[in-house]
Amino acid sequence: MAILQEVGFIKVLTTPQGAYSKVLLVHPAVAMEGLWSHGRISEGIWQAYRTRAIEALEPSPDEIRARDRTAPEVSLPVEG
């Protein structure tokens, strides 16, 4: 779970019941865009992902955010 949180595929809300008592899933297109925009995946991997997403009729990250105003911008920890 910590790795999924670190790379932006989930958002974790800590409650009195524990660190992972509430977990929000981030749409894969939004998470992948976050990884790409932060330089965590290459342009080639991003383009391969987007090509397959288009073939599968998956909405773009912008379409997801326009449809769902609660879709978070992915912010990753700064390394180094």
C-alpha angles and dihedrals in degrees: 000000000000091000092050089050093047093053095044105252094117138028116214125210114199114217133172086269092063148286097290100035090112122032126176119203117225116214108257092235091057093045093048091049089052092052091048096046090050093050094247093125128035127253088249094056091045092051092047090051093048092047091054092042090054091048089051091048091242113163119248120252089255091052090050093051091046091051096043115033088190093065103116127230105242114242117185127198113265111247125217 
